[in-house]
């Protein structure tokens, strides 16, 4: 509240309290004078039990007694009224200072309003009984309440819902599950932004700009989902793509587009991840953190719009439902002959396959397969049994070996490099772990593809063995030296190849 409002309230309170106090101070003198005047005029006196009696022994009429009692009791009633007015003014002014001014900075207006109402009622009731008892000490209030038990039960049943709302409101505010400005969703009731919490119920502004009022007794029985206004609350937005779209590219372009959307927090990087592999395509979800959660509908819509535009620029297609019929030009597909020629070219660049003829390379290409690996995905593991090798068509891989509790990268291979040849030719366990450094496409050659070629041309074994020995010497030079003679190593490799392939 502005300072001027506080000053006006303070001045009004001081003036009012001063006037009432002065009246209460001088009222007993006026009461004493009037009592003395009336009693002396009519030869009356007040007995110890508070009744009016005649001093000359005469008998008073019923009308006279009633009139005199009314005049004398009028002062008691005025005193009760003035004392209650003074207490009400003090409670209201102190409540304004404590609950409105002091708690305003803590953003607890709904708590202060409800608490102020409850405390005020308690103080008013207690003060009234104390003041009443001070003015009429001879009146016992206990029999009054005992005699009104039936009335209390009837009133309690009639106010059952009201009292239920009151105590439920007190419990809600004591728990402080939500505050004004928070976004809440109440099961089977609705959702929106909290505008107020009173002794009766909770006021929620829905996203259709309607005001939803729910009683506290109902709110206390339901499950409430709360998105605090001073918190970064997460949201999920879903979309899909065709299976032909690269997941790595999709993650990069969508994440960058979402980061630039208004109301998306820059403190936490958005997460783009595959939610499911659906019937029609890849199902995705975007997880972002909203600065103002009450605007999540607009933010979700803007994110979907940005995804559409970035897909349009990057030529990424949304997945169509299977029940939708659409026409598109069929892209040119690689013919089997073109595939064999292209694969044969890649295999011809591998040094250990240089001795193979064009016909043998074509046979090897026919029996090979293409495989694609995601970034960070393992292709082979150290110590794993293997009978195949890999040629990199595109991408890159890291060759790693364990080093204590961690791993050490000893080499990086790129397009046209190969690995796993010893497992293909001798069946030895993998000597290192190979992990895709980026999205990588490889040609896998298994033992079953190379065996018919060795059986048809046994001289190839010796030629390939010489190339393998040269590659092994280079690898050994990078790790540890060996004193084993070259001829002995060569004979050992030839024996291993022949035994592995079952050659004579």
C-alpha positions as CSV (number, residue, x, y, z in Angstrom):
1,X,0.0,0.0,0.0
2,X,1.2,3.6,-0.6
3,X,2.5,5.5,2.4
4,X,-0.3,8.1,2.1
5,X,-2.9,5.4,2.6
6,X,-1.1,4.2,5.8
7,X,-0.9,7.7,7.1
8,X,-4.6,8.3,6.6
9,X,-5.5,5.1,8.3
10,X,-3.2,5.9,11.2
11,X,-4.7,9.4,11.7
12,X,-8.3,8.0,11.6
13,X,-7.4,5.3,14.1
14,X,-5.7,7.7,16.5
15,X,-8.6,10.2,16.3
16,X,-11.3,7.5,16.7
17,X,-9.5,5.7,19.6
18,X,-8.9,9.1,21.4
19,X,-12.6,10.0,21.1
20,X,-13.8,6.6,22.3
21,X,-11.3,6.6,25.2
22,X,-12.4,10.0,26.3
23,X,-16.0,8.9,26.3
24,X,-15.1,5.8,28.3
25,X,-13.2,7.9,30.8
26,X,-15.9,10.5,31.5
27,X,-18.9,8.1,31.2
28,X,-18.6,6.7,34.7
29,X,-18.8,10.2,36.1
30,X,-21.9,10.9,34.1
31,X,-23.3,7.5,35.2
32,X,-22.7,8.2,38.8
33,X,-24.3,11.7,38.7
34,X,-27.4,10.4,36.8
35,X,-27.8,7.5,39.2
36,X,-27.5,9.8,42.2
37,X,-30.0,12.2,40.7
38,X,-32.6,9.6,39.9
39,X,-32.3,7.6,43.1
40,X,-32.4,10.7,45.3
41,X,-35.3,12.2,43.4
42,X,-37.5,9.1,43.7
43,X,-36.2,8.0,47.2
44,X,-34.6,4.9,45.8
45,X,-31.5,2.9,46.4
46,X,-29.7,0.0,44.8
47,X,-29.7,-3.2,46.9
48,X,-26.6,-5.5,47.2
49,X,-28.1,-7.9,44.7
50,X,-28.4,-5.0,42.1
51,X,-32.2,-4.5,42.5
52,X,-33.8,-1.1,43.0
53,X,-35.6,-0.6,46.4
54,X,-37.4,2.3,48.0
55,X,-35.8,4.1,50.9
56,X,-39.0,5.3,52.5
57,X,-40.6,1.9,52.8
58,X,-43.1,2.4,49.9
59,X,-43.8,-0.1,47.2
60,X,-42.6,0.5,43.7
61,X,-44.7,-0.1,40.7
62,X,-43.7,-2.6,38.0
63,X,-43.5,0.2,35.4
64,X,-41.3,2.3,37.6
65,X,-38.9,-0.5,38.3
66,X,-38.6,-1.4,34.6
67,X,-38.1,2.2,33.6
68,X,-35.4,2.8,36.2
69,X,-33.6,-0.5,35.4
70,X,-33.7,0.4,31.7
71,X,-32.0,3.8,32.4
72,X,-29.4,2.2,34.6
73,X,-28.6,-0.7,32.2
74,X,-28.4,1.7,29.3
75,X,-25.0,2.8,30.6
76,X,-23.8,-0.8,30.7
77,X,-24.9,-1.3,27.1
78,X,-23.2,1.9,26.0
79,X,-20.0,0.8,27.7
80,X,-20.1,-2.6,26.0
81,X,-20.7,-1.0,22.6
82,X,-17.8,1.5,23.1
83,X,-15.3,-1.1,24.3
84,X,-16.1,-3.3,21.4
85,X,-15.8,-0.4,18.9
86,X,-12.4,0.4,20.4
87,X,-11.2,-3.2,20.3
88,X,-12.5,-3.6,16.7
89,X,-10.6,-0.5,15.6
90,X,-7.4,-1.7,17.3
91,X,-7.6,-5.2,15.8
92,X,-8.3,-3.9,12.3
93,X,-5.5,-1.3,12.4
94,X,-3.0,-3.8,13.9
95,X,-4.1,-6.4,11.4
96,X,-3.5,-3.9,8.6
97,X,0.0,-3.2,9.8
98,X,1.0,-6.8,10.4
99,X,-0.7,-8.8,7.7
100,X,-1.0,-6.2,4.9
101,X,2.2,-4.1,5.3
102,X,4.6,-6.5,7.0
103,X,3.7,-9.6,5.0
104,X,3.3,-7.9,1.6
105,X,6.9,-8.3,0.7
106,X,6.6,-12.1,1.3
107,X,3.8,-12.4,-1.3
108,X,1.6,-14.1,1.3
109,X,-1.6,-12.0,0.8
110,X,-3.9,-15.0,0.6
111,X,-2.5,-16.4,3.8
112,X,-2.7,-13.0,5.7
113,X,-6.3,-12.5,4.6
114,X,-7.5,-15.8,5.8
115,X,-5.4,-15.7,9.0
116,X,-6.5,-12.2,9.8
117,X,-10.2,-13.1,9.5
118,X,-9.8,-16.1,11.8
119,X,-7.8,-14.3,14.4
120,X,-10.1,-11.3,14.3
121,X,-13.2,-13.4,15.0
122,X,-11.5,-15.2,17.9
123,X,-10.4,-11.9,19.4
124,X,-13.9,-10.3,19.0
125,X,-15.6,-13.3,20.6
126,X,-13.2,-13.5,23.6
127,X,-13.3,-9.7,24.1
128,X,-17.1,-9.6,24.0
129,X,-17.4,-12.2,26.7
130,X,-14.8,-10.4,28.9
131,X,-16.5,-7.0,28.5
132,X,-20.0,-8.4,29.0
133,X,-18.8,-10.3,32.2
134,X,-17.3,-7.1,33.5
135,X,-20.5,-5.1,33.1
136,X,-22.8,-7.9,34.3
137,X,-20.8,-9.9,36.9
138,X,-23.9,-11.4,38.2
139,X,-24.9,-13.0,35.0
140,X,-23.5,-16.5,34.5
141,X,-22.8,-17.4,30.9
142,X,-22.2,-21.1,31.4
143,X,-25.9,-22.0,31.9
144,X,-26.6,-19.9,28.8
145,X,-24.3,-22.1,26.7
146,X,-25.5,-25.3,28.4
147,X,-29.1,-24.5,27.6
148,X,-28.4,-23.7,24.0
149,X,-26.8,-27.1,23.2
150,X,-29.7,-28.1,20.9
151,X,-29.5,-24.7,19.1
152,X,-25.7,-25.2,18.7
153,X,-26.2,-28.6,17.1
154,X,-28.7,-27.2,14.7
155,X,-26.5,-24.3,13.8
156,X,-23.5,-26.5,13.4
157,X,-25.3,-28.8,11.0
158,X,-26.5,-25.8,9.0
159,X,-23.0,-24.4,8.8
160,X,-21.3,-27.7,8.1
161,X,-20.2,-26.8,4.6
162,X,-19.1,-23.3,5.7
163,X,-17.1,-24.6,8.6
164,X,-15.6,-27.3,6.4
165,X,-14.5,-24.7,3.8
166,X,-13.0,-22.6,6.6
167,X,-10.9,-25.4,8.2
168,X,-9.9,-26.8,4.9
169,X,-8.7,-23.3,3.9
170,X,-6.7,-23.1,7.1
171,X,-5.1,-26.5,6.4
172,X,-4.3,-25.5,2.8
173,X,-2.6,-22.3,3.8
174,X,-0.7,-24.0,6.7
175,X,0.6,-26.5,4.1
176,X,1.4,-23.7,1.6
177,X,1.0,-26.1,-1.3
178,X,0.4,-23.2,-3.7
179,X,0.2,-19.4,-3.8
180,X,-1.3,-16.6,-5.9
181,X,0.3,-16.6,-9.3
182,X,1.0,-20.4,-9.4
183,X,-0.4,-22.5,-12.1
184,X,-2.4,-25.5,-10.7
185,X,-4.3,-28.3,-12.2
186,X,-7.0,-30.0,-10.1
187,X,-8.2,-33.4,-11.1
188,X,-11.7,-33.4,-12.5
189,X,-12.0,-29.7,-11.8
190,X,-9.8,-27.6,-14.1
191,X,-6.5,-25.8,-14.4
192,X,-5.3,-22.2,-14.5
193,X,-3.6,-19.5,-12.6
194,X,-4.4,-19.0,-8.9
195,X,-5.9,-15.5,-8.3
196,X,-7.0,-15.7,-4.7
197,X,-7.4,-18.0,-1.7
198,X,-10.1,-17.1,0.8
199,X,-11.9,-18.8,3.7
200,X,-14.5,-20.1,1.3
201,X,-12.5,-21.3,-1.7
202,X,-9.8,-20.9,-4.4
203,X,-10.2,-18.6,-7.4
204,X,-8.6,-19.8,-10.6
205,X,-8.3,-17.9,-13.8
206,X,-8.6,-20.5,-16.6
207,X,-6.9,-20.2,-20.0
208,X,-10.2,-19.3,-21.5
209,X,-10.1,-16.2,-19.2
210,X,-13.0,-17.5,-17.1
211,X,-13.0,-17.4,-13.3
212,X,-13.3,-20.9,-11.7
213,X,-14.2,-20.9,-8.0
214,X,-13.7,-24.2,-6.1
215,X,-14.6,-24.6,-2.5
216,X,-11.8,-25.4,-0.1
217,X,-13.4,-28.6,1.1
218,X,-13.4,-29.9,-2.5
219,X,-9.8,-28.8,-3.1
220,X,-8.6,-30.5,0.0
221,X,-9.9,-33.9,-1.3
222,X,-8.4,-33.7,-4.8
223,X,-4.9,-34.3,-6.2
224,X,-3.3,-30.9,-7.2
225,X,-0.5,-30.5,-9.7
226,X,1.4,-27.2,-8.9
227,X,3.8,-25.3,-11.1
228,X,5.2,-22.6,-8.8
229,X,5.5,-19.1,-10.4
230,X,9.1,-18.6,-9.2
231,X,10.4,-21.9,-10.5
232,X,11.6,-23.2,-13.9
233,X,9.0,-25.8,-14.8
234,X,9.5,-28.2,-17.6
235,X,7.2,-28.9,-20.6
236,X,7.2,-31.6,-23.3
237,X,6.4,-30.9,-26.9
238,X,6.0,-33.9,-29.3
239,X,6.7,-34.3,-33.0
240,X,7.7,-37.0,-35.5
241,X,9.9,-37.6,-38.5
242,X,10.3,-40.2,-41.2
243,X,12.7,-43.0,-40.6
244,X,14.9,-41.7,-43.5
245,X,15.7,-38.6,-41.5
246,X,19.0,-38.6,-39.6
247,X,18.4,-38.5,-35.9
248,X,21.7,-36.7,-35.2
249,X,20.8,-33.9,-37.6
250,X,17.2,-33.7,-36.3
251,X,18.5,-33.3,-32.7
252,X,20.9,-30.5,-33.7
253,X,18.5,-28.3,-35.7
254,X,15.5,-28.7,-33.4
255,X,17.5,-27.9,-30.2
256,X,18.9,-24.8,-31.8
257,X,15.5,-23.7,-33.0
258,X,13.9,-24.2,-29.5
259,X,16.7,-22.3,-27.7
260,X,15.7,-19.2,-29.6
261,X,12.0,-19.3,-28.7
262,X,10.7,-16.6,-26.3
263,X,9.9,-17.8,-22.8
264,X,12.3,-20.8,-23.1
265,X,14.9,-20.5,-20.3
266,X,18.5,-20.1,-21.3
267,X,19.7,-21.5,-18.0
268,X,19.0,-25.1,-18.9
269,X,19.6,-26.4,-22.4
270,X,16.5,-28.0,-24.1
271,X,16.6,-31.7,-24.5
272,X,15.6,-33.4,-27.8
273,X,15.3,-37.1,-27.7
274,X,13.6,-40.1,-29.3
275,X,10.4,-41.0,-27.5
276,X,9.4,-44.1,-29.5
277,X,9.9,-45.8,-32.8
278,X,6.3,-45.6,-34.1
279,X,4.4,-47.3,-36.9
280,X,4.7,-44.3,-39.2
281,X,8.1,-42.9,-38.2
282,X,10.3,-41.8,-35.3
283,X,8.4,-40.2,-32.4
284,X,10.3,-37.3,-30.7
285,X,9.9,-35.2,-27.6
286,X,11.3,-31.7,-26.8
287,X,11.8,-31.0,-23.1
288,X,12.2,-27.3,-22.3
289,X,12.0,-25.2,-19.2
290,X,9.6,-22.2,-19.2
291,X,10.4,-18.9,-17.5
292,X,6.7,-18.1,-17.1
293,X,4.7,-21.4,-17.0
294,X,1.4,-19.6,-17.3
295,X,2.3,-18.9,-21.0
296,X,3.1,-22.5,-21.8
297,X,0.2,-22.8,-24.4
298,X,1.7,-20.0,-26.5
299,X,5.2,-21.3,-26.0
300,X,4.3,-24.8,-27.1
301,X,2.6,-23.4,-30.2
302,X,5.6,-21.3,-31.1
303,X,8.0,-24.2,-30.7
304,X,5.8,-26.3,-33.1
305,X,5.9,-23.4,-35.6
306,X,9.7,-23.1,-35.4
307,X,10.1,-26.9,-35.9
308,X,8.0,-26.7,-39.0
309,X,10.1,-23.9,-40.5
310,X,13.4,-25.5,-39.6
311,X,12.2,-28.8,-41.1
312,X,11.3,-27.0,-44.3
313,X,14.8,-25.4,-44.5
314,X,16.7,-28.6,-43.7
315,X,14.5,-30.8,-45.9
316,X,13.4,-33.0,-43.0
317,X,10.0,-34.6,-43.4
318,X,7.3,-35.2,-40.9
319,X,5.9,-38.7,-40.7
320,X,2.5,-39.2,-42.3
321,X,-0.2,-41.5,-40.7
322,X,-0.5,-44.9,-42.4
323,X,-4.1,-44.2,-43.2
324,X,-3.2,-41.1,-45.3
325,X,-2.6,-41.7,-49.0
326,X,-0.1,-39.3,-50.6
327,X,1.7,-39.2,-53.9
328,X,5.4,-38.4,-54.2
329,X,8.0,-38.9,-56.8
330,X,10.0,-42.0,-56.2
331,X,13.7,-41.1,-55.6
332,X,16.3,-42.7,-57.8
333,X,17.5,-45.9,-56.1
334,X,20.9,-47.5,-56.5
335,X,20.7,-50.5,-58.8
336,X,22.3,-53.8,-57.6
337,X,25.0,-53.5,-60.2
338,X,25.8,-49.9,-59.1
339,X,25.8,-51.0,-55.4
340,X,28.2,-53.9,-56.2
341,X,30.5,-51.6,-58.2
342,X,30.5,-48.9,-55.5
343,X,31.2,-51.5,-52.7
344,X,33.9,-53.1,-54.9
345,X,35.6,-49.7,-55.2
346,X,35.7,-49.3,-51.4
347,X,37.0,-52.8,-50.9
348,X,39.6,-52.3,-53.6
349,X,41.1,-49.4,-51.6
350,X,41.8,-51.8,-48.6
351,X,45.5,-52.9,-48.8
352,X,44.9,-56.5,-47.7
353,X,42.4,-56.9,-50.6
354,X,44.8,-55.6,-53.3
355,X,45.8,-59.1,-54.4
356,X,42.1,-59.9,-55.2
357,X,41.0,-59.8,-58.8
358,X,38.0,-57.8,-60.0
359,X,35.9,-60.9,-60.1
360,X,36.9,-61.8,-56.5
361,X,36.2,-58.3,-55.3
362,X,32.7,-58.5,-56.9
363,X,32.1,-61.8,-55.0
364,X,33.3,-60.3,-51.8
365,X,31.1,-57.2,-52.4
366,X,28.0,-59.4,-53.0
367,X,28.5,-61.2,-49.6
368,X,29.2,-58.0,-47.6
369,X,26.6,-55.9,-45.7
370,X,26.2,-52.2,-44.9
371,X,25.7,-51.0,-41.3
372,X,25.1,-47.6,-39.7
373,X,26.1,-46.7,-36.1
374,X,25.1,-43.7,-34.0
375,X,27.6,-41.4,-32.3
376,X,29.1,-43.0,-29.2
377,X,27.8,-46.5,-30.2
378,X,30.2,-49.3,-29.8
379,X,31.0,-51.3,-33.0
380,X,33.3,-54.0,-31.5
381,X,34.5,-54.6,-27.9
382,X,37.9,-55.6,-26.6
383,X,38.1,-59.3,-25.8
384,X,34.9,-60.1,-27.9
385,X,35.0,-63.0,-30.2
386,X,34.7,-62.0,-33.8
387,X,34.9,-63.4,-37.3
388,X,34.4,-60.2,-39.4
389,X,36.2,-56.9,-40.3
390,X,34.8,-53.4,-41.2
391,X,35.6,-50.8,-43.8
392,X,34.6,-47.2,-43.1
393,X,32.5,-45.7,-46.0
394,X,31.7,-42.4,-44.2
395,X,32.2,-41.0,-40.7
396,X,34.9,-41.7,-38.1
397,X,35.7,-44.1,-35.3
398,X,37.9,-44.1,-32.2
399,X,40.1,-47.1,-31.2
400,X,40.2,-47.4,-27.5
401,X,41.9,-49.7,-24.9
402,X,41.2,-49.9,-21.1
403,X,43.6,-48.0,-18.9
404,X,42.9,-48.6,-15.3
405,X,39.4,-47.3,-14.5
406,X,39.3,-45.3,-17.7
407,X,39.8,-45.8,-21.4
408,X,42.5,-44.4,-23.7
409,X,42.0,-43.5,-27.3
410,X,45.0,-44.8,-29.2
411,X,43.9,-44.1,-32.8
412,X,41.2,-42.5,-34.9
413,X,40.1,-43.9,-38.2
414,X,38.2,-42.2,-41.0
415,X,36.8,-42.9,-44.5
416,X,38.5,-45.8,-46.4
417,X,40.2,-47.0,-43.2
418,X,39.5,-50.5,-41.9
419,X,39.7,-52.5,-38.6
420,X,39.1,-56.0,-37.3
421,X,41.0,-57.8,-40.0
422,X,42.8,-60.2,-37.5
423,X,39.4,-61.4,-36.2
424,X,38.2,-62.0,-39.8
425,X,41.3,-64.0,-40.8
426,X,42.3,-65.8,-37.7
427,X,39.3,-65.6,-35.4
428,X,41.3,-63.9,-32.7
429,X,39.4,-62.0,-30.0
430,X,39.1,-58.2,-30.5
431,X,42.3,-56.5,-29.4
432,X,40.6,-53.1,-28.8
433,X,37.3,-51.4,-28.5
434,X,36.0,-49.4,-31.5
435,X,33.4,-46.7,-31.0
436,X,31.7,-44.5,-33.6
437,X,32.9,-40.9,-33.1
438,X,30.0,-39.6,-35.3
439,X,27.3,-41.2,-37.4
440,X,29.3,-43.8,-39.2
441,X,28.5,-46.2,-42.1
442,X,30.7,-49.3,-42.5
443,X,30.9,-52.3,-44.8
444,X,31.0,-55.5,-42.7
445,X,32.8,-58.5,-44.3
446,X,32.3,-61.9,-42.6
447,X,34.4,-65.1,-42.7
448,X,31.7,-66.8,-44.8
449,X,32.2,-64.2,-47.6
450,X,36.0,-64.7,-47.8
451,X,36.2,-68.5,-47.4
452,X,35.0,-69.4,-50.9
453,X,37.7,-67.0,-52.3
454,X,40.5,-68.6,-50.3
455,X,39.3,-72.1,-51.3
456,X,39.4,-71.1,-55.0
457,X,42.8,-69.4,-54.8
458,X,45.0,-70.8,-52.0
459,X,47.9,-68.6,-53.0
460,X,46.0,-65.6,-51.7
461,X,46.6,-66.7,-48.2
462,X,50.3,-66.2,-48.3
463,X,50.0,-62.8,-50.1
464,X,47.4,-61.5,-47.6
465,X,49.5,-62.9,-44.7
466,X,52.5,-60.8,-45.7
467,X,50.3,-57.6,-45.7
468,X,48.8,-58.6,-42.3
469,X,52.3,-59.1,-40.8
470,X,53.4,-55.6,-42.0
471,X,50.3,-54.0,-40.4
472,X,50.8,-56.0,-37.2
473,X,54.5,-54.9,-37.0
474,X,53.3,-51.2,-37.3
475,X,50.7,-51.8,-34.5
476,X,53.3,-53.5,-32.3
477,X,55.7,-50.7,-32.7
478,X,53.1,-48.3,-31.3
479,X,52.6,-50.5,-28.2
480,X,55.4,-52.8,-27.2
481,X,58.4,-54.3,-29.0
482,X,58.6,-57.9,-30.0
483,X,61.8,-60.1,-30.6
484,X,59.9,-62.7,-32.5
485,X,61.5,-63.2,-36.0
486,X,59.4,-62.1,-39.0
487,X,59.5,-65.5,-40.6
488,X,58.2,-67.2,-37.6
489,X,55.4,-64.7,-37.2
490,X,54.4,-65.1,-40.8
491,X,54.3,-68.9,-40.5
492,X,52.2,-68.6,-37.4
493,X,49.7,-66.3,-39.2
494,X,49.4,-68.6,-42.2
495,X,48.8,-71.5,-39.9
496,X,46.1,-69.6,-38.0
497,X,44.4,-68.5,-41.2
498,X,44.4,-72.0,-42.7
499,X,43.1,-73.5,-39.4
500,X,40.4,-70.9,-39.0
501,X,39.1,-71.3,-42.6
502,X,39.6,-75.0,-42.7
503,X,42.1,-74.9,-45.6
504,X,44.6,-77.7,-46.4
